[in-house]
Amino acid sequence: MNDIRKIMVLGAGDLGRRVLHDLAHSPHPRRVQLLGRNAEVTLRAVNLARFSSMQRGHRTEVGHALTDLTDVARTAERIAAFQPDVLFLAVSYQPWWHITTLPEAAFQRLYAANYGPWLPMHLVPTMKAMEALRMAGSAAVVVNAAYPDAVHPVLAAAGLSPHIGIGNVANNVPGIRASAADQLGMDVAEIDALLVAHHYVSHRLSRRGDSGPAAMALAVLHQGQDITGKLDVPEVLRRLPADYRRTGGLAGQAMTAASALSVLEPLADGRDALVHAPGPDGLVGGYPVLLSEGRTRLVLPGGMSREEAVAVNLSGQWHDGIAEIRPDGTVVFEESSMRVLTDEFGYDCRTMPLSEAEDRATEITERYTRYRARVTDSTGAAR
Ligand SMILES: NC(=O)c1ccc[n+]([C@@H]2O[C@H](COP(=O)([O-])OP(=O)(O)OC[C@H]3O[C@@H](n4cnc5c(N)ncnc54)[C@H](OP(=O)(O)O)[C@@H]3O)[C@@H](O)[C@H]2O)c1
């Protein structure tokens, strides 16, 4: 491929800045643009990526532009002006880690809700970005970081799903490969894993070392041959939060950035790759996926059908707090997860048509902001 590929990163937060930095440090000629909201943050992030890349002898062109996603026409103008081949979305009204900044007791209570009830905070900015993409007439391949396991099937109902997600199912695959290789005394370079797992399971695997009440599917391959039967699989997984534990929190988002790059770089460089990703083609949950010529194809473990893989992910979805995503995009939230948010800050939404998602995101923002002030005041300090 001789033409210079253009990659736009939308979102100048922690993950967007990490991915921009890594994209800029490449021997491949490419143009990268960070589309941020805050002028000062965006300029500094771009100059850091640009100068550190120059320092190491790379020639990536790094630029920036500004938008607020609530202004769809302006975002569309920015996309049309840059004409990206690949668009990476790293925007959220409230990322997963925000509740970790609350006082410990409040964090633990909210953590019990799992991720599903917070869906509008990821769904709405992604929807705005996709509306802008459509308005710009862009044919960019869209890769999304914000809860793709659930955001994509909802947006698919409106024909607005990004092409593929990043992270979640992917984040545990290197650890599983290392754990399996060590158990068998084999070279990790010859070991591959095929994992089908929803966000709920991915999150639980790295913290508890099992999938809990939810289903998952895993095959381990040695030089392409299925050797799962030779492994003590529960033990491979149990060791993830033990011998194979890794740095968590914001610093741990280095793993997410690596998972993002595993998808973005083959797409940008026009090469095939077997990756793990959530939400390919609007599907619920996470899968092993072959990227080929800008298209995605599931590569499932041990003869598993697409329907069986989706069923595995639907089980994870339920435990993440989403009972159902209907064909028209209406979301039905699972009762016990939603009750946590109701008890903590009075938010109660059992059924959400897509048309009401924006109002729900506003309501969560307002209620959570008041809640945060209250719980922080009552204990004197945040964690
Ligand atoms: N899939 C995974 O494995 C995985 C792992 C980690 C994170 N994530 C997700 O990745 C996303 C980014 O995470 P993060 O840690 O980078 O969060 P972050 O630091 O909070 O970044 C989010 C960004 O979204 C921007 N934003 C919010 N509303 C906007 C608007 N109306 N217009 C334009 N920009 C807007 C924010 O802009 P300001 O800076 O101006 O506020 C911020 O830069 C989140 O959805 C997070 O949950 C996914």
The ligand as a MOL file (V3000), in Angstrom:
LIG
                    3D

  0  0  0     0  0            999 V3000
M  V30 BEGIN CTAB
M  V30 COUNTS 48 52 0 0 0
M  V30 BEGIN ATOM
M  V30 1 N -12.8050 -1.3920 25.8730 0
M  V30 2 C -11.9240 -1.3290 26.8890 0
M  V30 3 O -11.2490 -2.3030 27.2370 0
M  V30 4 C -11.7530 -0.0060 27.5680 0
M  V30 5 C -10.7740 0.1340 28.5680 0
M  V30 6 C -10.5780 1.4020 29.0940 0
M  V30 7 C -11.3870 2.4570 28.7020 0
M  V30 8 N -12.3640 2.2350 27.7740 0 CHG=1
M  V30 9 C -13.2660 3.2950 27.3680 0
M  V30 10 O -12.6170 4.2090 26.5230 0
M  V30 11 C -13.2480 5.4780 26.6450 0
M  V30 12 C -12.1890 6.5280 26.9600 0
M  V30 13 O -11.6260 6.2310 28.2230 0
M  V30 14 P -10.6360 7.2480 28.9400 0
M  V30 15 O -10.0150 6.5400 30.0650 0
M  V30 16 O -9.7800 7.8910 27.9110 0 CHG=-1
M  V30 17 O -11.6770 8.3190 29.5100 0
M  V30 18 P -11.4550 9.9080 29.6570 0
M  V30 19 O -10.0440 10.1810 30.0530 0
M  V30 20 O -12.5560 10.4180 30.5260 0
M  V30 21 O -11.6740 10.4320 28.1730 0
M  V30 22 C -12.9430 10.6040 27.6420 0
M  V30 23 C -12.8600 11.7400 26.6830 0
M  V30 24 O -14.1710 11.9620 26.1320 0
M  V30 25 C -14.2410 13.3490 25.9160 0
M  V30 26 N -15.5970 13.8480 25.7890 0
M  V30 27 C -16.6210 13.7230 26.6520 0
M  V30 28 N -17.6990 14.3760 26.1900 0
M  V30 29 C -17.3410 14.9330 25.0200 0
M  V30 30 C -17.9930 15.7540 24.0590 0
M  V30 31 N -19.2640 16.1440 24.2450 0
M  V30 32 N -17.3130 16.1500 22.9700 0
M  V30 33 C -16.0230 15.7720 22.7870 0
M  V30 34 N -15.3490 15.0070 23.6580 0
M  V30 35 C -15.9970 14.5980 24.7520 0
M  V30 36 C -13.6030 13.9610 27.1440 0
M  V30 37 O -13.2600 15.3000 26.8390 0
M  V30 38 P -12.7550 16.3490 27.9620 0
M  V30 39 O -11.3310 15.9480 28.2170 0
M  V30 40 O -12.9100 17.6600 27.3030 0
M  V30 41 O -13.6550 16.1340 29.1490 0
M  V30 42 C -12.4100 13.0470 27.3590 0
M  V30 43 O -11.2880 13.5390 26.6920 0
M  V30 44 C -14.2710 5.3160 27.7600 0
M  V30 45 O -15.5110 5.0130 27.2260 0
M  V30 46 C -13.7600 4.1430 28.5140 0
M  V30 47 O -14.7540 3.5030 29.3050 0
M  V30 48 C -12.5410 1.0400 27.1920 0
M  V30 END ATOM
M  V30 BEGIN BOND
M  V30 1 1 1 2
M  V30 2 2 2 3
M  V30 3 1 2 4
M  V30 4 1 4 5
M  V30 5 2 4 48
M  V30 6 2 5 6
M  V30 7 1 6 7
M  V30 8 2 7 8
M  V30 9 1 8 9
M  V30 10 1 8 48
M  V30 11 1 9 10
M  V30 12 1 9 46
M  V30 13 1 10 11
M  V30 14 1 11 12
M  V30 15 1 11 44
M  V30 16 1 12 13
M  V30 17 1 13 14
M  V30 18 2 14 15
M  V30 19 1 14 16
M  V30 20 1 14 17
M  V30 21 1 17 18
M  V30 22 2 18 19
M  V30 23 1 18 20
M  V30 24 1 18 21
M  V30 25 1 21 22
M  V30 26 1 22 23
M  V30 27 1 23 24
M  V30 28 1 23 42
M  V30 29 1 24 25
M  V30 30 1 25 26
M  V30 31 1 25 36
M  V30 32 1 26 27
M  V30 33 1 26 35
M  V30 34 2 27 28
M  V30 35 1 28 29
M  V30 36 1 29 30
M  V30 37 2 29 35
M  V30 38 1 30 31
M  V30 39 2 30 32
M  V30 40 1 32 33
M  V30 41 2 33 34
M  V30 42 1 34 35
M  V30 43 1 36 37
M  V30 44 1 36 42
M  V30 45 1 37 38
M  V30 46 2 38 39
M  V30 47 1 38 40
M  V30 48 1 38 41
M  V30 49 1 42 43
M  V30 50 1 44 45
M  V30 51 1 44 46
M  V30 52 1 46 47
M  V30 END BOND
M  V30 END CTAB
M  END
